[in-house]
Amino acid sequence: MIKQSDIAVIILVASLSLVASYFIGNAVINTESNRSTEVEVVTPISSEFPQPSTDIFNDDAINPTEIIRIGEDPSERPFNQQDD
């Protein structure tokens, strides 16, 4: 059987726990007043692209995407592969 003093102790402990958790929670969790920070401002991306340097990109420059073949390949099997 639960005595009346036991119920009073349970209510007291629950009340103290509630008050303590409220103050601890406010101390740990950030509030609106201290949620400020400074961030770097980024310049927006433009759709305009500057022209490349004519020293590098000109009509006399070598095209690195062009396939270079040295000599002719007369054979369809260049390494003399044998059929197994």
Buried (B, 14 or more C-beta within 10 A) or exposed (E): EEEEEEEEEEEEEEEEEEEEEEEEEEEEEEEEEEEEEEEEEEEEEEEEEEEEEEEEEEEEEEEEEEEEEEEEEEEEEEEEEEEE
